[in-house]
Amino acid sequence: VIKSTKEFGGRLTRVYNGVDMTMNARFGQGGQLSGGVSIGRMVTDNCLVYDSPQNGRPDFCRTARPWGAATDVKFLVVYPLPWDIQTSAVYQNSSGIPVTASYVVSNAAIAASLGRNLSDCGTAAVCNANRTIDLIPNLSMFEPRAQQVDLRFNRTFRLGGTRRFRPSLDIYNLFNAASVLSMNTTYGPAWRDVTQILNGRQLRIGAQFDF
């Protein structure tokens, strides 16, 4: 018997819309600016898929990242300073990580309202099965945007022939931003406790010798 797929629900769809803009420019006495903006998001919809645990929850079965959270900005500036010192700066501005909340419900709590144990329990006298429920629609809440500025200074000393000596100074995370990189997503007393942040301001001194 041949049947139409429409009888079994619609297909999962993914639609991407976006645009990338880049630029390169020269300014002053040898300055260069390059970078751009990336704006793009994926919309995922599986609300018509039958037998999906997300059915009946439109906010959960259709995922669409807000445009503001789908925008990344990156720029690089290079400029020569007096005494042959080369300097460069990198600026990055990207979306904060998504905020999620997972709530673990025990079989005992579910059975009280469901009227029976979870199917995982089988015929066991004591069942420790549980279910994890998402409390926040995916990609609907975000941490503040992450911003970072890195600097680099270097100078080349010519020592004759092919010999070159190039000392450098790198400064990472110039403004000591503490953007959140990961957090506890299990709903409870420790929910949203930060587990990792952007590394603090760092200075690195290096040198390269070519011959």
C-alpha positions in Angstrom: 0.0 0.0 0.0 1.4 3.4 -1.0 0.5 6.3 1.2 1.3 10.0 1.1 4.0 11.3 3.5 1.4 13.9 4.5 -0.4 11.2 6.4 2.6 10.8 8.7 3.3 14.5 9.4 5.3 17.2 7.7 9.0 17.3 7.1 11.6 18.9 9.3 12.6 22.2 7.6 15.7 24.3 8.0 15.8 27.8 6.4 18.9 30.0 6.5 18.8 33.7 5.8 21.8 35.9 6.1 24.3 38.4 4.7 28.0 39.0 5.1 29.6 42.4 4.6 33.3 42.9 4.5 35.5 46.0 4.0 39.2 46.9 3.4 40.5 50.4 3.7 43.7 52.4 4.0 44.1 55.6 6.0 46.7 57.9 7.4 50.3 57.1 6.8 50.1 53.4 6.1 47.1 52.4 8.3 44.9 49.5 7.2 41.4 48.6 8.3 39.7 45.3 7.5 36.8 43.4 8.9 33.0 43.2 8.6 29.7 42.1 9.9 28.0 38.7 9.6 24.3 38.6 10.0 22.5 35.2 9.6 20.2 32.8 11.3 18.8 29.3 10.9 15.1 28.8 11.4 14.3 25.1 12.3 10.7 23.9 12.3 9.6 20.4 13.2 6.1 21.3 14.5 4.4 19.1 12.0 6.4 15.9 12.7 4.2 13.3 14.3 5.2 11.4 17.4 7.5 14.2 18.5 7.7 15.0 22.2 7.8 18.7 21.1 4.4 18.6 19.5 1.9 20.9 21.1 4.7 23.3 22.2 5.1 25.8 19.3 7.7 27.8 21.2 9.9 24.7 21.4 9.4 22.9 18.1 10.2 26.1 16.1 13.6 27.6 16.7 14.5 31.0 15.3 17.5 32.9 16.7 16.8 36.6 17.1 18.5 38.7 14.5 20.4 40.7 17.3 21.9 37.4 18.5 22.7 36.3 15.0 25.1 39.2 14.3 28.9 39.0 14.7 31.3 42.0 14.2 35.1 41.7 13.7 37.6 44.3 12.7 41.4 44.4 12.4 43.4 47.7 12.4 47.1 47.9 11.6 49.0 51.1 11.9 52.7 52.0 11.9 54.0 54.1 14.9 57.2 56.1 15.1 60.5 54.3 15.5 59.3 51.6 13.0 56.9 50.1 15.6 54.1 48.2 14.0 50.8 48.0 16.0 47.6 46.1 15.4 44.3 45.8 17.2 41.6 43.2 16.8 38.0 43.9 17.9 35.4 41.1 18.2 31.7 41.5 19.2 29.6 38.3 19.2 26.4 37.0 20.7 26.4 35.8 24.3 25.8 32.1 24.9 22.2 30.8 25.0 20.5 30.6 28.4 18.7 27.2 28.9 17.1 25.4 31.8 16.7 21.6 32.0 14.4 20.3 34.7 14.8 16.6 35.7 11.5 15.0 36.8 11.6 11.7 38.7 9.3 8.8 37.9 7.7 9.2 41.4 6.6 12.7 40.5 5.4 11.8 37.1 3.5 8.6 38.2 1.5 10.7 40.7 -0.2 12.7 37.9 0.2 10.1 35.0 -1.4 7.3 37.0 1.4 4.8 36.0 5.1 4.5 35.9 7.2 5.5 32.9 7.7 3.0 30.2 11.4 2.7 31.1 10.4 1.1 34.4 9.0 -2.1 32.9 7.9 -4.4 35.7 10.6 -3.2 38.2 9.3 -2.9 41.8 11.4 0.3 42.3 12.0 2.6 39.4 14.6 5.4 39.2 13.8 6.5 35.7 13.3 10.2 35.0 12.6 12.7 32.2 14.4 15.9 31.4 12.2 18.8 30.4 13.3 22.0 28.7 11.8 25.0 30.5 13.1 27.7 28.1 12.6 27.6 24.3 15.9 27.1 22.6 17.7 30.2 21.4 15.2 32.6 23.1 17.4 34.0 25.9 21.1 34.9 25.8 23.8 36.2 28.0 25.1 39.8 27.3 27.1 40.1 24.1 30.8 39.2 24.3 33.3 41.8 23.4 37.1 41.5 23.2 40.0 43.7 22.2 43.5 42.4 21.5 46.6 44.5 20.8 50.0 43.6 19.4 53.2 45.7 19.1 56.4 44.6 17.3 59.4 46.0 15.7 62.0 44.5 13.3 65.7 45.2 13.8 67.9 44.5 10.8 71.2 43.1 11.8 72.9 42.8 8.4 72.5 40.2 5.7 69.4 38.1 6.2 69.5 38.4 10.0 66.4 39.9 11.6 65.4 40.3 15.2 61.7 40.9 15.9 60.6 41.5 19.6 56.8 41.7 20.3 54.3 42.5 23.0 50.8 41.0 22.9 47.9 42.1 25.1 44.9 39.8 25.1 41.5 41.0 26.4 42.7 44.5 26.9 39.6 45.7 28.8 39.6 42.5 31.0 36.1 41.5 29.9 34.5 38.6 31.8 32.1 37.3 29.2 30.4 34.0 30.3 31.4 31.0 28.2 29.5 28.3 30.0 27.1 27.8 32.9 25.1 25.3 34.8 21.9 24.7 32.8 20.2 22.3 35.2 17.2 24.1 36.9 17.7 24.3 40.7 19.7 26.2 43.3 22.8 26.2 41.1 21.0 27.2 37.8 23.0 29.7 35.8 26.0 29.4 38.1 29.0 30.3 35.8 31.5 27.5 35.2 33.8 29.3 32.7 34.5 32.9 31.7 36.7 34.5 29.2 40.4 34.5 30.3 41.4 37.7 32.0 43.8 40.3 30.6 47.1 38.7 29.5 50.4 40.1 28.5 52.9 38.1 26.5 56.4 39.1 25.5 58.1 37.3 22.6 60.9 37.5 20.1 61.8 36.0 16.8 65.3 35.8 15.3 65.6 35.1 11.5 69.0 34.3 9.9 
